[in-house]
Amino acid sequence: MLDFRFDSGSNTLWCKFSERMDTTASDDAMKVFSEKLREVKAESLKVVFELKGVEYVASAFIRLCLTAAKGVAKGDFSIVNTSPQVKKVFKLTGLDTTLNIT
């Protein structure tokens, strides 16, 4: 399941992923995310990826995270509710120190 919503009060695009983020799901999410970014024309946009329930991420999802982080100002991208298994993937890639992951 993918759920993308924009909160205009905080200029935050919330992106909820609650499935296995394999290559196919990540590619689909990339398309939806790109569309939402075009729709949302907010200054100082923040992006939050909600990963509650996600137990697997493919390299395509890592690419989506990097794309999202590069599309906003430093510190305005975060990944929340990350399982220990998924945190380990970010740690192995070295992105745990670059991205805001909780």
N, CA, C and O atoms as a GROMACS GRO file, in nm:
protein
  408
    1MET      N    1   0.083  -0.117   0.000
    1MET     CA    2   0.000   0.000   0.000
    1MET      C    3   0.088   0.125   0.000
    1MET      O    4   0.186   0.134   0.075
    2LEU      N    5   0.054   0.217  -0.083
    2LEU     CA    6   0.122   0.346  -0.087
    2LEU      C    7   0.021   0.454  -0.051
    2LEU      O    8  -0.091   0.455  -0.102
    3ASP      N    9   0.061   0.543   0.036
    3ASP     CA   10  -0.027   0.654   0.074
    3ASP      C   11   0.058   0.780   0.077
    3ASP      O   12   0.149   0.792   0.159
    4PHE      N   13   0.027   0.873  -0.011
    4PHE     CA   14   0.100   0.999  -0.018
    4PHE      C   15   0.002   1.111   0.012
    4PHE      O   16  -0.103   1.122  -0.052
    5ARG      N   17   0.037   1.194   0.109
    5ARG     CA   18  -0.050   1.309   0.138
    5ARG      C   19   0.037   1.429   0.173
    5ARG      O   20   0.145   1.417   0.231
    6PHE      N   21  -0.015   1.546   0.136
    6PHE     CA   22   0.057   1.670   0.160
    6PHE      C   23  -0.011   1.748   0.271
    6PHE      O   24  -0.132   1.770   0.265
    7ASP      N   25   0.064   1.788   0.372
    7ASP     CA   26   0.014   1.872   0.480
    7ASP      C   27   0.062   2.014   0.452
    7ASP      O   28   0.180   2.045   0.471
    8SER      N   29  -0.030   2.099   0.408
    8SER     CA   30   0.008   2.236   0.370
    8SER      C   31   0.048   2.319   0.491
    8SER      O   32   0.125   2.414   0.476
    9GLY      N   33   0.000   2.286   0.609
    9GLY     CA   34   0.036   2.361   0.729
    9GLY      C   35   0.184   2.351   0.762
    9GLY      O   36   0.247   2.448   0.805
   10SER      N   37   0.240   2.232   0.741
   10SER     CA   38   0.382   2.212   0.772
   10SER      C   39   0.467   2.197   0.646
   10SER      O   40   0.587   2.174   0.654
   11ASN      N   41   0.404   2.210   0.528
   11ASN     CA   42   0.474   2.192   0.400
   11ASN      C   43   0.547   2.059   0.395
   11ASN      O   44   0.662   2.050   0.352
   12THR      N   45   0.475   1.955   0.441
   12THR     CA   46   0.536   1.822   0.448
   12THR      C   47   0.460   1.724   0.360
   12THR      O   48   0.337   1.715   0.366
   13LEU      N   49   0.535   1.651   0.278
   13LEU     CA   50   0.479   1.542   0.199
   13LEU      C   51   0.505   1.414   0.276
   13LEU      O   52   0.620   1.371   0.292
   14TRP      N   53   0.397   1.352   0.326
   14TRP     CA   54   0.405   1.227   0.401
   14TRP      C   55   0.386   1.112   0.304
   14TRP      O   56   0.288   1.107   0.230
   15CYS      N   57   0.480   1.020   0.304
   15CYS     CA   58   0.476   0.905   0.214
   15CYS      C   59   0.478   0.779   0.299
   15CYS      O   60   0.579   0.746   0.362
   16LYS      N   61   0.365   0.708   0.300
   16LYS     CA   62   0.355   0.589   0.384
   16LYS      C   63   0.367   0.464   0.298
   16LYS      O   64   0.297   0.447   0.198
   17PHE      N   65   0.457   0.378   0.340
   17PHE     CA   66   0.480   0.250   0.274
   17PHE      C   67   0.450   0.141   0.376
   17PHE      O   68   0.504   0.142   0.486
   18SER      N   69   0.365   0.048   0.340
   18SER     CA   70   0.333  -0.056   0.438
   18SER      C   71   0.336  -0.194   0.373
   18SER      O   72   0.251  -0.280   0.399
   19GLU      N   73   0.432  -0.213   0.292
   19GLU     CA   74   0.447  -0.342   0.226
   19GLU      C   75   0.594  -0.370   0.204
   19GLU      O   76   0.680  -0.290   0.241
   20ARG      N   77   0.619  -0.479   0.147
   20ARG     CA   78   0.755  -0.516   0.108
   20ARG      C   79   0.798  -0.425  -0.006
   20ARG      O   80   0.733  -0.424  -0.111
   21MET      N   81   0.901  -0.350   0.012
   21MET     CA   82   0.945  -0.255  -0.090
   21MET      C   83   1.051  -0.319  -0.179
   21MET      O   84   1.168  -0.282  -0.177
   22ASP      N   85   1.005  -0.416  -0.257
   22ASP     CA   86   1.092  -0.482  -0.354
   22ASP      C   87   1.108  -0.389  -0.475
   22ASP      O   88   1.060  -0.276  -0.473
   23THR      N   89   1.174  -0.436  -0.577
   23THR     CA   90   1.203  -0.352  -0.693
   23THR      C   91   1.075  -0.302  -0.760
   23THR      O   92   1.065  -0.184  -0.794
   24THR      N   93   0.978  -0.390  -0.779
   24THR     CA   94   0.854  -0.350  -0.846
   24THR      C   95   0.778  -0.246  -0.764
   24THR      O   96   0.736  -0.144  -0.817
   25ALA      N   97   0.761  -0.273  -0.635
   25ALA     CA   98   0.690  -0.178  -0.548
   25ALA      C   99   0.764  -0.045  -0.540
   25ALA      O  100   0.702   0.061  -0.538
   26SER      N  101   0.897  -0.050  -0.536
   26SER     CA  102   0.977   0.072  -0.529
   26SER      C  103   0.968   0.153  -0.658
   26SER      O  104   0.961   0.276  -0.654
   27ASP      N  105   0.968   0.085  -0.772
   27ASP     CA  106   0.954   0.154  -0.900
   27ASP      C  107   0.816   0.221  -0.909
   27ASP      O  108   0.805   0.334  -0.957
   28ASP      N  109   0.712   0.152  -0.864
   28ASP     CA  110   0.578   0.211  -0.861
   28ASP      C  111   0.574   0.332  -0.769
   28ASP      O  112   0.515   0.435  -0.802
   29ALA      N  113   0.638   0.319  -0.654
   29ALA     CA  114   0.641   0.430  -0.558
   29ALA      C  115   0.717   0.550  -0.615
   29ALA      O  116   0.680   0.664  -0.591
   30MET      N  117   0.823   0.523  -0.690
   30MET     CA  118   0.900   0.631  -0.752
   30MET      C  119   0.813   0.711  -0.848
   30MET      O  120   0.820   0.834  -0.851
   31LYS      N  121   0.731   0.642  -0.926
   31LYS     CA  122   0.642   0.710  -1.020
   31LYS      C  123   0.542   0.799  -0.946
   31LYS      O  124   0.522   0.915  -0.982
   32VAL      N  125   0.479   0.744  -0.842
   32VAL     CA  126   0.381   0.820  -0.764
   32VAL      C  127   0.449   0.937  -0.693
   32VAL      O  128   0.396   1.048  -0.690
   33PHE      N  129   0.565   0.911  -0.636
   33PHE     CA  130   0.639   1.017  -0.565
   33PHE      C  131   0.674   1.130  -0.660
   33PHE      O  132   0.657   1.248  -0.626
   34SER      N  133   0.721   1.098  -0.777
   34SER     CA  134   0.756   1.201  -0.876
   34SER      C  135   0.634   1.283  -0.915
   34SER      O  136   0.643   1.405  -0.929
   35GLU      N  137   0.520   1.218  -0.933
   35GLU     CA  138   0.396   1.289  -0.965
   35GLU      C  139   0.356   1.383  -0.852
   35GLU      O  140   0.318   1.498  -0.877
   36LYS      N  141   0.365   1.336  -0.729
   36LYS     CA  142   0.328   1.418  -0.613
   36LYS      C  143   0.421   1.539  -0.601
   36LYS      O  144   0.376   1.648  -0.568
   37LEU      N  145   0.549   1.520  -0.628
   37LEU     CA  146   0.642   1.633  -0.621
   37LEU      C  147   0.606   1.740  -0.723
   37LEU      O  148   0.618   1.859  -0.695
   38ARG      N  149   0.561   1.698  -0.840
   38ARG     CA  150   0.519   1.795  -0.942
   38ARG      C  151   0.392   1.868  -0.899
   38ARG      O  152   0.376   1.987  -0.927
   39GLU      N  153   0.302   1.797  -0.829
   39GLU     CA  154   0.177   1.858  -0.783
   39GLU      C  155   0.200   1.957  -0.670
   39GLU      O  156   0.136   2.063  -0.665
   40VAL      N  157   0.290   1.924  -0.581
   40VAL     CA  158   0.316   2.006  -0.462
   40VAL      C  159   0.420   2.111  -0.498
   40VAL      O  160   0.534   2.079  -0.530
   41LYS      N  161   0.379   2.234  -0.492
   41LYS     CA  162   0.472   2.342  -0.523
   41LYS      C  163   0.491   2.427  -0.397
   41LYS      O  164   0.453   2.544  -0.394
   42ALA      N  165   0.549   2.367  -0.295
   42ALA     CA  166   0.566   2.435  -0.167
   42ALA      C  167   0.711   2.476  -0.148
   42ALA      O  168   0.803   2.402  -0.184
   43GLU      N  169   0.730   2.593  -0.092
   43GLU     CA  170   0.865   2.634  -0.054
   43GLU      C  171   0.904   2.559   0.072
   43GLU      O  172   0.818   2.527   0.154
   44SER      N  173   1.029   2.533   0.086
   44SER     CA  174   1.080   2.462   0.204
   44SER      C  175   1.006   2.330   0.228
   44SER      O  176   0.966   2.300   0.340
   45LEU      N  177   0.989   2.254   0.123
   45LEU     CA  178   0.919   2.126   0.133
   45LEU      C  179   0.999   2.029   0.219
   45LEU      O  180   1.121   2.017   0.208
   46LYS      N  181   0.925   1.959   0.305
   46LYS     CA  182   0.983   1.851   0.384
   46LYS      C  183   0.920   1.721   0.334
   46LYS      O  184   0.804   1.719   0.295
   47VAL      N  185   0.997   1.614   0.336
   47VAL     CA  186   0.948   1.484   0.294
   47VAL      C  187   0.975   1.384   0.406
   47VAL      O  188   1.087   1.375   0.458
   48VAL      N  189   0.870   1.308   0.442
   48VAL     CA  190   0.882   1.206   0.546
   48VAL      C  191   0.837   1.073   0.487
   48VAL      O  192   0.726   1.062   0.435
   49PHE      N  193   0.924   0.974   0.497
   49PHE     CA  194   0.890   0.838   0.456
   49PHE      C  195   0.855   0.759   0.582
   49PHE      O  196   0.940   0.743   0.670
   50GLU      N  197   0.732   0.712   0.591
   50GLU     CA  198   0.683   0.632   0.704
   50GLU      C  199   0.695   0.485   0.666
   50GLU      O  200   0.634   0.441   0.569
   51LEU      N  201   0.775   0.409   0.743
   51LEU     CA  202   0.802   0.269   0.707
   51LEU      C  203   0.745   0.168   0.805
   51LEU      O  204   0.792   0.054   0.809
   52LYS      N  205   0.646   0.207   0.883
   52LYS     CA  206   0.588   0.113   0.978
   52LYS      C  207   0.531  -0.007   0.902
   52LYS      O  208   0.449   0.010   0.812
   53GLY      N  209   0.576  -0.126   0.937
   53GLY     CA  210   0.530  -0.248   0.871
   53GLY      C  211   0.617  -0.293   0.756
   53GLY      O  212   0.598  -0.404   0.705
   54VAL      N  213   0.711  -0.212   0.713
   54VAL     CA  214   0.801  -0.251   0.603
   54VAL      C  215   0.917  -0.331   0.662
   54VAL      O  216   0.991  -0.282   0.748
   55GLU      N  217   0.931  -0.454   0.616
   55GLU     CA  218   1.036  -0.542   0.667
   55GLU      C  219   1.146  -0.570   0.565
   55GLU      O  220   1.247  -0.632   0.598
   56TYR      N  221   1.126  -0.523   0.442
   56TYR     CA  222   1.225  -0.550   0.336
   56TYR      C  223   1.231  -0.430   0.242
   56TYR      O  224   1.128  -0.377   0.202
   57VAL      N  225   1.352  -0.388   0.209
   57VAL     CA  226   1.370  -0.283   0.108
   57VAL      C  227   1.477  -0.329   0.009
   57VAL      O  228   1.582  -0.382   0.047
   58ALA      N  229   1.449  -0.308  -0.119
   58ALA     CA  230   1.543  -0.341  -0.226
   58ALA      C  231   1.628  -0.218  -0.256
   58ALA      O  232   1.602  -0.109  -0.205
   59SER      N  233   1.730  -0.238  -0.336
   59SER     CA  234   1.816  -0.126  -0.373
   59SER      C  235   1.737  -0.017  -0.445
   59SER      O  236   1.774   0.100  -0.439
   60ALA      N  237   1.629  -0.054  -0.513
   60ALA     CA  238   1.545   0.046  -0.580
   60ALA      C  239   1.480   0.140  -0.479
   60ALA      O  240   1.458   0.257  -0.509
   61PHE      N  241   1.451   0.089  -0.360
   61PHE     CA  242   1.394   0.176  -0.256
   61PHE      C  243   1.501   0.271  -0.202
   61PHE      O  244   1.472   0.387  -0.172
   62ILE      N  245   1.623   0.221  -0.189
   62ILE     CA  246   1.734   0.307  -0.147
   62ILE      C  247   1.751   0.421  -0.246
   62ILE      O  248   1.773   0.536  -0.207
   63ARG      N  249   1.740   0.390  -0.374
   63ARG     CA  250   1.748   0.492  -0.479
   63ARG      C  251   1.636   0.595  -0.464
   63ARG      O  252   1.658   0.715  -0.480
   64LEU      N  253   1.514   0.548  -0.432
   64LEU     CA  254   1.402   0.639  -0.408
   64LEU      C  255   1.432   0.732  -0.291
   64LEU      O  256   1.405   0.852  -0.298
   65CYS      N  257   1.488   0.678  -0.185
   65CYS     CA  258   1.523   0.759  -0.067
   65CYS      C  259   1.626   0.866  -0.104
   65CYS      O  260   1.614   0.981  -0.062
   66LEU      N  261   1.728   0.828  -0.180
   66LEU     CA  262   1.831   0.923  -0.221
   66LEU      C  263   1.773   1.031  -0.311
   66LEU      O  264   1.809   1.149  -0.299
   67THR      N  265   1.684   0.992  -0.401
   67THR     CA  266   1.618   1.089  -0.489
   67THR      C  267   1.537   1.189  -0.407
   67THR      O  268   1.542   1.309  -0.431
   68ALA      N  269   1.464   1.138  -0.310
   68ALA     CA  270   1.382   1.224  -0.224
   68ALA      C  271   1.470   1.320  -0.143
   68ALA      O  272   1.439   1.438  -0.131
   69ALA      N  273   1.578   1.267  -0.087
   69ALA     CA  274   1.667   1.350  -0.006
   69ALA      C  275   1.734   1.460  -0.088
   69ALA      O  276   1.752   1.571  -0.039
   70LYS      N  277   1.769   1.429  -0.212
   70LYS     CA  278   1.833   1.528  -0.299
   70LYS      C  279   1.734   1.634  -0.346
   70LYS      O  280   1.775   1.743  -0.385
   71GLY      N  281   1.604   1.601  -0.344
   71GLY     CA  282   1.503   1.693  -0.393
   71GLY      C  283   1.460   1.800  -0.294
   71GLY      O  284   1.384   1.890  -0.329
   72VAL      N  285   1.509   1.791  -0.170
   72VAL     CA  286   1.474   1.889  -0.068
   72VAL      C  287   1.601   1.941  -0.002
   72VAL      O  288   1.710   1.888  -0.024
   73ALA      N  289   1.587   2.044   0.080
   73ALA     CA  290   1.702   2.101   0.150
   73ALA      C  291   1.759   2.000   0.250
   73ALA      O  292   1.688   1.911   0.298
   74LYS      N  293   1.885   2.016   0.280
   74LYS     CA  294   1.951   1.926   0.376
   74LYS      C  295   1.874   1.928   0.508
   74LYS      O  296   1.845   2.035   0.562
   75GLY      N  297   1.843   1.810   0.559
   75GLY     CA  298   1.771   1.798   0.685
   75GLY      C  299   1.620   1.796   0.672
   75GLY      O  300   1.550   1.776   0.771
   76ASP      N  301   1.569   1.815   0.550
   76ASP     CA  302   1.424   1.818   0.530
   76ASP      C  303   1.368   1.685   0.480
   76ASP      O  304   1.252   1.678   0.439
   77PHE      N  305   1.448   1.580   0.483
   77PHE     CA  306   1.403   1.446   0.448
   77PHE      C  307   1.428   1.355   0.567
   77PHE      O  308   1.536   1.357   0.626
   78SER      N  309   1.327   1.276   0.603
   78SER     CA  310   1.347   1.181   0.712
   78SER      C  311   1.270   1.052   0.685
   78SER      O  312   1.172   1.049   0.610
   79ILE      N  313   1.317   0.947   0.748
   79ILE     CA  314   1.256   0.816   0.740
   79ILE      C  315   1.221   0.778   0.884
   79ILE      O  316   1.308   0.776   0.971
   80VAL      N  317   1.092   0.748   0.908
   80VAL     CA  318   1.047   0.722   1.045
   80VAL      C  319   0.986   0.582   1.058
   80VAL      O  320   0.946   0.520   0.960
   81ASN      N  321   0.982   0.536   1.184
   81ASN     CA  322   0.924   0.406   1.218
   81ASN      C  323   0.988   0.292   1.138
   81ASN      O  324   0.919   0.208   1.079
   82THR      N  325   1.118   0.292   1.137
   82THR     CA  326   1.195   0.195   1.061
   82THR      C  327   1.222   0.071   1.146
   82THR      O  328   1.265   0.083   1.261
   83SER      N  329   1.197  -0.045   1.091
   83SER     CA  330   1.223  -0.170   1.162
   83SER      C  331   1.374  -0.192   1.175
   83SER      O  332   1.451  -0.136   1.097
   84PRO      N  333   1.416  -0.273   1.273
   84PRO     CA  334   1.559  -0.302   1.287
   84PRO      C  335   1.621  -0.362   1.161
   84PRO      O  336   1.736  -0.332   1.128
   85GLN      N  337   1.546  -0.447   1.089
   85GLN     CA  338   1.599  -0.508   0.967
   85GLN      C  339   1.627  -0.404   0.860
   85GLN      O  340   1.730  -0.409   0.792
   86VAL      N  341   1.536  -0.309   0.846
   86VAL     CA  342   1.553  -0.205   0.744
   86VAL      C  343   1.663  -0.107   0.787
   86VAL      O  344   1.741  -0.061   0.703
   87LYS      N  345   1.669  -0.076   0.916
   87LYS     CA  346   1.778   0.011   0.964
   87LYS      C  347   1.913  -0.051   0.933
   87LYS      O  348   2.009   0.019   0.900
   88LYS      N  349   1.921  -0.182   0.944
   88LYS     CA  350   2.046  -0.252   0.917
   88LYS      C  351   2.088  -0.232   0.771
   88LYS      O  352   2.207  -0.217   0.742
   89VAL      N  353   1.992  -0.233   0.679
   89VAL     CA  354   2.023  -0.212   0.538
   89VAL      C  355   2.082  -0.072   0.519
   89VAL      O  356   2.182  -0.057   0.448
   90PHE      N  357   2.023   0.028   0.581
   90PHE     CA  358   2.076   0.163   0.569
   90PHE      C  359   2.214   0.174   0.633
   90PHE      O  360   2.300   0.246   0.583
   91LYS      N  361   2.236   0.102   0.742
   91LYS     CA  362   2.367   0.102   0.806
   91LYS      C  363   2.472   0.038   0.717
   91LYS      O  364   2.583   0.089   0.704
   92LEU      N  365   2.436  -0.075   0.655
   92LEU     CA  366   2.529  -0.145   0.566
   92LEU      C  367   2.567  -0.060   0.444
   92LEU      O  368   2.679  -0.071   0.393
   93THR      N  369   2.475   0.024   0.399
   93THR     CA  370   2.503   0.112   0.284
   93THR      C  371   2.575   0.239   0.326
   93THR      O  372   2.621   0.315   0.241
   94GLY      N  373   2.584   0.263   0.457
   94GLY     CA  374   2.648   0.385   0.505
   94GLY      C  375   2.556   0.506   0.506
   94GLY      O  376   2.599   0.617   0.536
   95LEU      N  377   2.430   0.486   0.472
   95LEU     CA  378   2.336   0.598   0.463
   95LEU      C  379   2.275   0.634   0.598
   95LEU      O  380   2.206   0.735   0.610
   96ASP      N  381   2.300   0.551   0.700
   96ASP     CA  382   2.245   0.582   0.832
   96ASP      C  383   2.305   0.710   0.890
   96ASP      O  384   2.243   0.773   0.975
   97THR      N  385   2.422   0.747   0.844
   97THR     CA  386   2.484   0.871   0.892
   97THR      C  387   2.449   0.992   0.806
   97THR      O  388   2.465   1.106   0.849
   98THR      N  389   2.401   0.966   0.685
   98THR     CA  390   2.367   1.073   0.592
   98THR      C  391   2.221   1.111   0.600
   98THR      O  392   2.187   1.230   0.597
   99LEU      N  393   2.134   1.012   0.611
   99LEU     CA  394   1.989   1.035   0.615
   99LEU      C  395   1.940   1.033   0.758
   99LEU      O  396   1.997   0.965   0.843
  100ASN      N  397   1.833   1.107   0.784
  100ASN     CA  398   1.770   1.110   0.917
  100ASN      C  399   1.677   0.990   0.928
  100ASN      O  400   1.565   0.994   0.877
  101ILE      N  401   1.722   0.884   0.996
  101ILE     CA  402   1.645   0.760   1.004
  101ILE      C  403   1.616   0.728   1.151
  101ILE      O  404   1.706   0.720   1.234
  102THR      N  405   1.486   0.711   1.180
  102THR     CA  406   1.448   0.674   1.317
  102THR      C  407   1.355   0.555   1.314
  102THR      O  408   1.312   0.508   1.419
   0.00000   0.00000   0.00000
